[in-house]
Amino acid sequence: MAAGRGPEYARAVITRLEIENFKAIHTLSFALGPMTVLVGPNDAGKTTILQALDLVGKMARTDIDRAFDGHGKDYFADGDLARPIRIVVEGTTGSPHESGTYRHSLSVGYANARLQVLQEELAWNGELVYAQSPGADKAFQYWTGEFTLLRSNHKSSGGLYAAVLADLSAQYVAFNPQALAQPCAPNAAFGPDGSGLAALLQTMLNAPDRRPVEALDAGLRRLSKHVNNVAVDTLRTPGKVEALLALAPSRHGIAARETSMGLLLATGYLALMHGTSSQRFLVEEPENGVHPRALQLIVDVLRELARSGRQVVMTTHSPVLLNYIEPEDIRIVTRTAEQGVIVTAALDSASFKENTQRLDPGELWYAVGDEGIVASAS
């Protein structure tokens, strides 16, 4: 069990994502699973999909301007501010008190020169809970669109709001080995690039519940016969903490900056799994810096995350990584000038289903290419 993560949100997953007028995406709708792997050429839109999911999570936690990082105009397709961005998620919530399916819809655009939520809807088990726009004389007549209703009312309007809000939380992950190894302040946040890892490890090591850090150590021992456990050093860099890996059997600690990039990246993913409470992980190219023989172990860590009830959506350019992925989890992302970004489930492709009888998914993708797979999709 992750530090700070109770069993109350244990099975939540976004099952479908709809996006309109967001960056390169004109109109897009596709299904997701507990683990979804996006493959395709550069500039096809894989990262844009992760950014849309990340934005949904941010809008559920903070005001709209902060969610868009002050660059709202850059997010609109073709720079057309007259057409709102619309993002819809359908999913299941794992709260035992509010277990069911939901559909949450947001339209974001400019009104009176101000970026705001133009409309928000929430349906629960097929029934509409609210449909609201700023200033409307409805249930939330004082709502201005500066925040989502989920964020504004989750404390006062019951468990459903809190459950959906928790289910939309996401953590963007684009690990950089140098950032993972860097000493940091004891209270540093664990950033998307892996900065703050040492602070997270220190929190886990000091927590009364030892199970998360013990699970992390066990994962490291599966990855490397040379490592026994994680540790932190508070003396080497005054005012900062530094991640260490204790070697077996001596338990002598070596600084994270002196370990291999693959082992350091694996430590970061295990820390995500056992030391954070985010429901969804949006992972950019986890193969970067990892030896091909160790890549399966990284995939196993991410798959274990998905099996634990949390959701993983990742991008990859690695045929080797794809060989460790179940075919039903693969989505091919392509882009055309006419239609924008297109997502095709690999199993909707006749050539994919036929050829995976004799080739691994990665070998087929490398041999046929994205367009070859998509061309025969139903």
DRENDO-1510 file (C-alpha; in Angstrom, 1 decimal, always signed):
<recs>
REC; n; res; u; v; w
REC; 1; MET; +0.0; +0.0; +0.0 .
REC; 2; ALA; +1.4; +3.4; -0.9 .
REC; 3; ALA; +2.3; +5.9; +1.8 .
REC; 4; GLY; -0.7; +8.0; +2.6 .
REC; 5; ARG; -3.0; +5.9; +0.3 .
REC; 6; GLY; -5.9; +4.1; +2.0 .
REC; 7; PRO; -8.0; +1.3; +0.5 .
REC; 8; GLU; -11.0; +3.6; -0.2 .
REC; 9; TYR; -10.0; +4.4; -3.8 .
REC; 10; ALA; -8.8; +1.0; -5.0 .
REC; 11; ARG; -10.4; +0.3; -8.4 .
REC; 12; ALA; -10.9; +3.6; -10.2 .
REC; 13; VAL; -10.1; +3.9; -13.9 .
REC; 14; ILE; -10.9; +6.2; -16.8 .
REC; 15; THR; -12.5; +4.0; -19.4 .
REC; 16; ARG; -13.1; +6.5; -22.2 .
REC; 17; LEU; -11.6; +9.9; -23.1 .
REC; 18; GLU; -13.1; +12.4; -25.5 .
REC; 19; ILE; -11.2; +15.6; -26.6 .
REC; 20; GLU; -12.2; +18.4; -28.8 .
REC; 21; ASN; -10.1; +21.5; -30.0 .
REC; 22; PHE; -7.1; +20.8; -27.9 .
REC; 23; LYS; -3.7; +21.5; -29.5 .
REC; 24; ALA; -3.4; +19.1; -32.5 .
REC; 25; ILE; -6.6; +17.3; -31.6 .
REC; 26; HIS; -9.7; +18.3; -33.5 .
REC; 27; THR; -12.1; +15.5; -32.3 .
REC; 28; LEU; -11.0; +12.3; -30.6 .
REC; 29; SER; -12.7; +9.6; -28.6 .
REC; 30; PHE; -11.1; +6.3; -27.6 .
REC; 31; ALA; -11.2; +3.6; -24.8 .
REC; 32; LEU; -8.6; +3.2; -22.1 .
REC; 33; GLY; -7.8; +0.3; -19.9 .
REC; 34; PRO; -5.9; +0.0; -16.5 .
REC; 35; MET; -2.7; +0.1; -18.7 .
REC; 36; THR; -2.8; +1.9; -22.0 .
REC; 37; VAL; +0.3; +2.2; -24.2 .
REC; 38; LEU; +0.4; +4.8; -26.9 .
REC; 39; VAL; +2.7; +4.2; -29.8 .
REC; 40; GLY; +3.2; +6.1; -33.1 .
REC; 41; PRO; +5.6; +8.4; -34.9 .
REC; 42; ASN; +7.0; +11.7; -33.5 .
REC; 43; ASP; +4.5; +14.6; -33.5 .
REC; 44; ALA; +1.5; +12.2; -33.9 .
REC; 45; GLY; -0.1; +13.5; -30.7 .
REC; 46; LYS; +0.8; +10.9; -28.0 .
REC; 47; THR; +2.1; +13.6; -25.6 .
REC; 48; THR; -0.9; +15.8; -26.3 .
REC; 49; ILE; -3.2; +13.0; -25.1 .
REC; 50; LEU; -1.2; +12.7; -21.8 .
REC; 51; GLN; -1.4; +16.5; -21.5 .
REC; 52; ALA; -5.2; +16.4; -21.8 .
REC; 53; LEU; -5.4; +13.8; -19.0 .
REC; 54; ASP; -3.0; +15.8; -17.0 .
REC; 55; LEU; -5.1; +19.0; -17.5 .
REC; 56; VAL; -8.2; +17.2; -16.3 .
REC; 57; GLY; -6.5; +16.3; -13.1 .
REC; 58; LYS; -5.1; +19.8; -12.6 .
REC; 59; MET; -8.5; +21.4; -13.2 .
REC; 60; ALA; -10.0; +19.1; -10.5 .
REC; 61; ARG; -7.4; +20.4; -8.0 .
REC; 62; THR; -6.8; +24.1; -8.7 .
REC; 63; ASP; -8.1; +27.2; -10.5 .
REC; 64; ILE; -8.2; +27.3; -14.3 .
REC; 65; ASP; -5.4; +29.8; -14.8 .
REC; 66; ARG; -3.0; +27.7; -12.8 .
REC; 67; ALA; -4.1; +24.5; -14.5 .
REC; 68; PHE; -3.2; +26.1; -17.8 .
REC; 69; ASP; +0.1; +27.5; -16.4 .
REC; 70; GLY; -0.8; +31.0; -17.6 .
REC; 71; HIS; -0.6; +29.8; -21.3 .
REC; 72; GLY; -4.2; +29.1; -22.0 .
REC; 73; LYS; -4.2; +30.5; -25.6 .
REC; 74; ASP; -1.5; +28.0; -26.6 .
REC; 75; TYR; -3.8; +25.1; -25.9 .
REC; 76; PHE; -6.6; +25.9; -28.4 .
REC; 77; ALA; -6.5; +23.9; -31.7 .
REC; 78; ASP; -5.3; +26.1; -34.6 .
REC; 79; GLY; -5.2; +29.0; -32.2 .
REC; 80; ASP; -8.9; +29.4; -32.5 .
REC; 81; LEU; -10.1; +30.9; -29.3 .
REC; 82; ALA; -13.7; +31.0; -30.5 .
REC; 83; ARG; -14.0; +27.3; -30.2 .
REC; 84; PRO; -13.9; +26.0; -26.6 .
REC; 85; ILE; -11.8; +23.1; -25.5 .
REC; 86; ARG; -13.9; +20.2; -24.4 .
REC; 87; ILE; -12.7; +17.2; -22.4 .
REC; 88; VAL; -14.9; +14.4; -21.3 .
REC; 89; VAL; -13.9; +11.4; -19.2 .
REC; 90; GLU; -16.0; +8.3; -18.5 .
REC; 91; GLY; -14.9; +6.1; -15.7 .
REC; 92; THR; -15.5; +4.0; -12.6 .
REC; 93; THR; -14.9; +5.1; -9.1 .
REC; 94; GLY; -13.6; +2.7; -6.5 .
REC; 95; SER; -14.9; +4.4; -3.4 .
REC; 96; PRO; -16.9; +1.8; -1.4 .
REC; 97; HIS; -19.3; +4.5; -0.5 .
REC; 98; GLU; -19.8; +5.8; -4.1 .
REC; 99; SER; -19.0; +2.8; -6.3 .
REC; 100; GLY; -20.3; +3.2; -9.9 .
REC; 101; THR; -19.8; +4.8; -13.2 .
REC; 102; TYR; -19.5; +8.5; -14.0 .
REC; 103; ARG; -19.2; +10.9; -17.0 .
REC; 104; HIS; -17.6; +14.2; -16.3 .
REC; 105; SER; -17.6; +16.9; -19.1 .
REC; 106; LEU; -15.7; +20.2; -19.1 .
REC; 107; SER; -15.8; +23.0; -21.7 .
REC; 108; VAL; -13.2; +25.7; -21.3 .
REC; 109; GLY; -12.8; +28.9; -23.3 .
REC; 110; TYR; -12.6; +32.6; -23.2 .
REC; 111; ALA; -15.5; +34.8; -22.0 .
REC; 112; ASN; -15.0; +38.6; -21.4 .
REC; 113; ALA; -11.3; +38.1; -22.2 .
REC; 114; ARG; -11.0; +35.6; -19.3 .
REC; 115; LEU; -10.3; +31.9; -19.4 .
REC; 116; GLN; -12.9; +30.0; -17.6 .
REC; 117; VAL; -15.0; +26.8; -17.4 .
REC; 118; LEU; -17.9; +27.6; -19.8 .
REC; 119; GLN; -19.9; +24.4; -18.9 .
REC; 120; GLU; -19.5; +21.5; -16.6 .
REC; 121; GLU; -21.6; +18.3; -16.4 .
REC; 122; LEU; -21.5; +15.3; -14.1 .
REC; 123; ALA; -23.6; +12.1; -14.7 .
REC; 124; TRP; -23.6; +9.3; -12.2 .
REC; 125; ASN; -24.7; +5.8; -13.1 .
REC; 126; GLY; -26.4; +7.2; -16.2 .
REC; 127; GLU; -28.3; +10.0; -14.4 .
REC; 128; LEU; -27.4; +13.7; -14.7 .
REC; 129; VAL; -26.3; +15.1; -11.4 .
REC; 130; TYR; -25.7; +18.6; -12.6 .
REC; 131; ALA; -25.3; +20.6; -15.9 .
REC; 132; GLN; -24.0; +24.1; -15.1 .
REC; 133; SER; -22.7; +27.2; -16.7 .
REC; 134; PRO; -21.4; +30.4; -15.0 .
REC; 135; GLY; -24.2; +32.7; -13.8 .
REC; 136; ALA; -27.0; +30.2; -14.6 .
REC; 137; ASP; -29.9; +30.2; -12.2 .
REC; 138; LYS; -29.4; +26.6; -11.2 .
REC; 139; ALA; -28.0; +24.6; -8.3 .
REC; 140; PHE; -24.7; +26.6; -8.3 .
REC; 141; GLN; -26.0; +30.0; -9.2 .
REC; 142; TYR; -22.9; +31.8; -7.7 .
REC; 143; TRP; -20.4; +29.8; -9.7 .
REC; 144; THR; -18.1; +31.9; -11.8 .
REC; 145; GLY; -16.2; +29.3; -13.7 .
REC; 146; GLU; -12.9; +30.1; -12.1 .
REC; 147; PHE; -12.9; +26.6; -10.5 .
REC; 148; THR; -14.5; +23.3; -11.5 .
REC; 149; LEU; -17.6; +22.5; -9.5 .
REC; 150; LEU; -15.9; +19.2; -8.4 .
REC; 151; ARG; -13.2; +21.2; -6.7 .
REC; 152; SER; -15.5; +23.9; -5.3 .
REC; 153; ASN; -18.1; +21.6; -3.9 .
REC; 154; HIS; -16.4; +18.3; -3.0 .
REC; 155; LYS; -16.4; +19.1; +0.7 .
REC; 156; SER; -19.9; +20.4; +1.0 .
REC; 157; SER; -21.8; +18.3; -1.5 .
REC; 158; GLY; -21.2; +14.8; -0.5 .
REC; 159; GLY; -19.0; +11.8; -1.2 .
REC; 160; LEU; -19.7; +11.5; -4.9 .
REC; 161; TYR; -17.9; +14.8; -5.7 .
REC; 162; ALA; -14.9; +13.7; -3.5 .
REC; 163; ALA; -14.8; +10.3; -5.1 .
REC; 164; VAL; -14.8; +11.6; -8.7 .
REC; 165; LEU; -12.3; +14.3; -7.7 .
REC; 166; ALA; -9.9; +11.7; -6.3 .
REC; 167; ASP; -10.4; +9.5; -9.4 .
REC; 168; LEU; -9.3; +12.3; -11.7 .
REC; 169; SER; -6.0; +12.9; -9.9 .
REC; 170; ALA; -2.9; +12.3; -12.1 .
REC; 171; GLN; +0.8; +12.5; -12.0 .
REC; 172; TYR; +2.9; +13.3; -15.1 .
REC; 173; VAL; +6.1; +11.3; -15.2 .
REC; 174; ALA; +9.1; +12.1; -17.5 .
REC; 175; PHE; +12.0; +10.9; -15.4 .
REC; 176; ASN; +15.4; +12.4; -15.9 .
REC; 177; PRO; +18.2; +10.4; -14.2 .
REC; 178; GLN; +20.1; +13.5; -13.2 .
REC; 179; ALA; +17.1; +15.0; -11.5 .
REC; 180; LEU; +16.4; +11.7; -9.7 .
REC; 181; ALA; +19.9; +11.7; -8.3 .
REC; 182; GLN; +20.1; +15.3; -7.3 .
REC; 183; PRO; +20.2; +16.1; -3.6 .
REC; 184; CYS; +17.2; +18.2; -2.5 .
REC; 185; ALA; +15.5; +20.0; +0.4 .
REC; 186; PRO; +13.9; +17.7; +2.9 .
REC; 187; ASN; +10.5; +19.1; +2.1 .
REC; 188; ALA; +10.9; +19.0; -1.7 .
REC; 189; ALA; +8.0; +17.8; -3.8 .
REC; 190; PHE; +8.5; +14.7; -6.1 .
REC; 191; GLY; +8.5; +16.4; -9.5 .
REC; 192; PRO; +7.6; +15.0; -12.9 .
REC; 193; ASP; +11.3; +14.7; -13.8 .
REC; 194; GLY; +12.1; +12.8; -10.6 .
REC; 195; SER; +13.5; +15.7; -8.6 .
REC; 196; GLY; +12.7; +15.4; -5.0 .
REC; 197; LEU; +13.2; +11.6; -4.9 .
REC; 198; ALA; +15.4; +11.8; -1.9 .
REC; 199; ALA; +12.8; +13.8; +0.1 .
REC; 200; LEU; +10.1; +11.2; -0.8 .
REC; 201; LEU; +12.4; +8.3; +0.3 .
REC; 202; GLN; +13.1; +10.1; +3.6 .
REC; 203; THR; +9.4; +10.5; +4.2 .
REC; 204; MET; +8.8; +6.8; +3.5 .
REC; 205; LEU; +11.7; +5.8; +5.7 .
REC; 206; ASN; +10.4; +7.9; +8.6 .
REC; 207; ALA; +6.8; +6.8; +8.3 .
REC; 208; PRO; +5.3; +4.6; +11.1 .
REC; 209; ASP; +4.0; +2.2; +8.5 .
REC; 210; ARG; +7.1; +0.4; +7.1 .
REC; 211; ARG; +5.2; -1.6; +4.5 .
REC; 212; PRO; +5.6; +0.9; +1.6 .
REC; 213; VAL; +9.4; +1.2; +2.0 .
REC; 214; GLU; +9.8; -2.6; +2.5 .
REC; 215; ALA; +7.8; -3.2; -0.7 .
REC; 216; LEU; +10.1; -0.7; -2.5 .
REC; 217; ASP; +13.2; -2.5; -1.2 .
REC; 218; ALA; +11.8; -5.9; -2.3 .
REC; 219; GLY; +11.2; -4.5; -5.8 .
REC; 220; LEU; +14.8; -3.2; -6.0 .
REC; 221; ARG; +16.1; -6.7; -4.9 .
REC; 222; ARG; +14.1; -8.2; -7.7 .
REC; 223; LEU; +15.7; -5.8; -10.2 .
REC; 224; SER; +19.3; -6.2; -8.9 .
REC; 225; LYS; +21.1; -8.8; -6.9 .
REC; 226; HIS; +23.6; -6.1; -5.8 .
REC; 227; VAL; +21.1; -3.9; -4.0 .
REC; 228; ASN; +19.6; -4.5; -0.6 .
REC; 229; ASN; +17.6; -1.4; +0.3 .
REC; 230; VAL; +17.2; +2.4; -0.1 .
REC; 231; ALA; +18.5; +4.9; +2.3 .
REC; 232; VAL; +19.2; +8.7; +2.5 .
REC; 233; ASP; +22.2; +10.8; +3.5 .
REC; 234; THR; +21.6; +14.0; +5.4 .
REC; 235; LEU; +25.2; +14.9; +6.1 .
REC; 236; ARG; +27.0; +14.9; +2.7 .
REC; 237; THR; +25.2; +18.1; +1.5 .
REC; 238; PRO; +24.3; +20.4; +4.3 .
REC; 239; GLY; +20.6; +21.3; +4.4 .
REC; 240; LYS; +19.7; +18.7; +1.8 .
REC; 241; VAL; +19.0; +15.0; +1.6 .
REC; 242; GLU; +20.5; +12.6; -0.9 .
REC; 243; ALA; +19.2; +9.2; -2.1 .
REC; 244; LEU; +21.4; +6.2; -1.4 .
REC; 245; LEU; +21.3; +2.6; -2.4 .
REC; 246; ALA; +22.6; +0.1; +0.2 .
REC; 247; LEU; +24.6; -2.7; -1.5 .
REC; 248; ALA; +24.3; -6.4; -0.6 .
REC; 249; PRO; +25.7; -8.0; +1.4 .
REC; 250; SER; +27.8; -5.3; +2.9 .
REC; 251; ARG; +24.9; -2.7; +3.1 .
REC; 252; HIS; +27.5; +0.0; +2.2 .
REC; 253; GLY; +25.6; +2.9; +0.7 .
REC; 254; ILE; +26.4; +4.5; -2.6 .
REC; 255; ALA; +25.0; +7.8; -3.7 .
REC; 256; ALA; +22.2; +7.6; -6.3 .
REC; 257; ARG; +24.3; +9.8; -8.6 .
REC; 258; GLU; +26.9; +6.9; -8.7 .
REC; 259; THR; +24.5; +4.2; -9.7 .
REC; 260; SER; +23.4; +3.1; -13.2 .
REC; 261; MET; +20.8; +5.1; -14.9 .
REC; 262; GLY; +18.5; +2.0; -15.3 .
REC; 263; LEU; +18.6; +1.2; -11.5 .
REC; 264; LEU; +18.0; +4.9; -10.7 .
REC; 265; LEU; +15.0; +5.0; -13.0 .
REC; 266; ALA; +13.7; +1.8; -11.5 .
REC; 267; THR; +14.0; +3.3; -8.0 .
REC; 268; GLY; +11.9; +6.3; -9.2 .
REC; 269; TYR; +9.1; +4.1; -10.6 .
REC; 270; LEU; +9.0; +2.0; -7.4 .
REC; 271; ALA; +8.8; +5.2; -5.4 .
REC; 272; LEU; +5.9; +6.3; -7.5 .
REC; 273; MET; +4.2; +3.0; -6.8 .
REC; 274; HIS; +4.8; +2.7; -3.1 .
REC; 275; GLY; +5.3; +6.3; -2.0 .
REC; 276; THR; +2.6; +8.4; -3.7 .
REC; 277; SER; -1.2; +8.4; -3.8 .
REC; 278; SER; -2.0; +9.6; -7.3 .
REC; 279; GLN; -4.7; +7.6; -9.0 .
REC; 280; ARG; -3.2; +7.9; -12.5 .
REC; 281; PHE; +0.3; +8.0; -13.9 .
REC; 282; LEU; +1.0; +9.5; -17.3 .
REC; 283; VAL; +4.4; +8.2; -18.2 .
REC; 284; GLU; +6.6; +9.5; -21.1 .
REC; 285; GLU; +8.9; +6.9; -22.7 .
REC; 286; PRO; +9.9; +4.8; -19.7 .
REC; 287; GLU; +12.5; +3.0; -21.8 .
REC; 288; ASN; +14.8; +6.1; -21.8 .
REC; 289; GLY; +18.1; +5.2; -20.0 .
REC; 290; VAL; +17.0; +1.6; -19.3 .
REC; 291; HIS; +19.0; -1.4; -20.6 .
REC; 292; PRO; +16.8; -3.5; -22.9 .
REC; 293; ARG; +17.2; -6.5; -20.6 .
REC; 294; ALA; +16.0; -4.5; -17.6 .
REC; 295; LEU; +13.1; -3.0; -19.5 .
REC; 296; GLN; +10.8; -5.9; -18.8 .
REC; 297; LEU; +11.3; -5.3; -15.1 .
REC; 298; ILE; +10.3; -1.6; -15.5 .
REC; 299; VAL; +7.2; -2.7; -17.4 .
REC; 300; ASP; +6.4; -5.2; -14.6 .
REC; 301; VAL; +6.5; -2.4; -12.0 .
REC; 302; LEU; +4.1; -0.3; -14.1 .
REC; 303; ARG; +1.8; -3.3; -14.7 .
REC; 304; GLU; +1.8; -4.0; -11.0 .
REC; 305; LEU; +0.7; -0.4; -10.5 .
REC; 306; ALA; -2.2; -1.0; -12.8 .
REC; 307; ARG; -3.1; -4.3; -11.1 .
REC; 308; SER; -3.2; -2.5; -7.8 .
REC; 309; GLY; -6.1; -0.4; -9.0 .
REC; 310; ARG; -4.3; +2.6; -10.3 .
REC; 311; GLN; -4.1; +3.5; -14.0 .
REC; 312; VAL; -1.0; +3.8; -16.2 .
REC; 313; VAL; -1.1; +5.6; -19.6 .
REC; 314; MET; +2.3; +5.7; -21.2 .
REC; 315; THR; +4.0; +6.6; -24.5 .
REC; 316; THR; +6.8; +4.6; -26.1 .
REC; 317; HIS; +9.1; +4.5; -29.1 .
REC; 318; SER; +10.6; +1.1; -28.1 .
REC; 319; PRO; +9.7; -2.1; -30.0 .
REC; 320; VAL; +11.4; -4.0; -27.1 .
REC; 321; LEU; +9.1; -2.5; -24.6 .
REC; 322; LEU; +6.1; -3.3; -26.8 .
REC; 323; ASN; +7.0; -7.0; -26.7 .
REC; 324; TYR; +6.2; -7.0; -23.0 .
REC; 325; ILE; +2.7; -5.4; -23.4 .
REC; 326; GLU; -0.5; -7.2; -23.9 .
REC; 327; PRO; -2.0; -6.5; -27.4 .
REC; 328; GLU; -5.3; -5.3; -25.9 .
REC; 329; ASP; -3.4; -2.4; -24.1 .
REC; 330; ILE; -1.8; -1.0; -27.3 .
REC; 331; ARG; -3.2; +2.1; -29.1 .
REC; 332; ILE; -1.7; +3.3; -32.4 .
REC; 333; VAL; -1.6; +7.1; -32.6 .
REC; 334; THR; -1.4; +8.7; -36.0 .
REC; 335; ARG; -2.1; +12.2; -37.4 .
REC; 336; THR; -3.4; +13.6; -40.7 .
REC; 337; ALA; -3.8; +17.1; -41.9 .
REC; 338; GLU; -7.5; +16.5; -42.5 .
REC; 339; GLN; -8.5; +14.7; -39.3 .
REC; 340; GLY; -5.9; +15.6; -36.8 .
REC; 341; VAL; -5.0; +13.0; -34.2 .
REC; 342; ILE; -6.4; +9.5; -34.6 .
REC; 343; VAL; -6.2; +6.7; -32.1 .
REC; 344; THR; -6.6; +3.1; -33.2 .
REC; 345; ALA; -6.8; +0.1; -30.9 .
REC; 346; ALA; -4.2; -2.5; -32.1 .
REC; 347; LEU; -6.7; -5.3; -31.9 .
REC; 348; ASP; -9.0; -3.4; -34.3 .
REC; 349; SER; -6.3; -4.0; -37.0 .
REC; 350; ALA; -6.7; -7.1; -39.1 .
REC; 351; SER; -3.0; -7.2; -39.9 .
REC; 352; PHE; -2.1; -6.8; -36.3 .
REC; 353; LYS; -4.3; -9.7; -35.1 .
REC; 354; GLU; -3.1; -11.9; -38.0 .
REC; 355; ASN; +0.6; -11.2; -37.7 .
REC; 356; THR; +0.9; -11.4; -34.0 .
REC; 357; GLN; +0.4; -15.1; -34.3 .
REC; 358; ARG; +3.9; -15.3; -35.6 .
REC; 359; LEU; +5.5; -12.0; -34.5 .
REC; 360; ASP; +5.8; -10.2; -31.2 .
REC; 361; PRO; +4.0; -6.9; -31.1 .
REC; 362; GLY; +7.2; -4.9; -31.1 .
REC; 363; GLU; +8.6; -6.8; -34.1 .
REC; 364; LEU; +5.4; -6.3; -36.0 .
REC; 365; TRP; +5.3; -2.6; -35.3 .
REC; 366; TYR; +8.9; -2.3; -36.4 .
REC; 367; ALA; +8.3; -4.3; -39.5 .
REC; 368; VAL; +5.0; -2.9; -40.7 .
REC; 369; GLY; +4.9; +0.6; -39.2 .
REC; 370; ASP; +2.1; +2.6; -37.8 .
REC; 371; GLU; +0.4; +3.3; -41.1 .
REC; 372; GLY; +0.5; -0.4; -42.0 .
REC; 373; ILE; -1.3; -1.4; -38.9 .
REC; 374; VAL; -3.8; +1.4; -39.0 .
REC; 375; ALA; -4.6; +0.8; -42.7 .
REC; 376; SER; -6.3; -2.5; -42.0 .
REC; 377; ALA; -8.2; -1.4; -38.9 .
REC; 378; SER; -11.9; -1.8; -38.9 .
</recs>
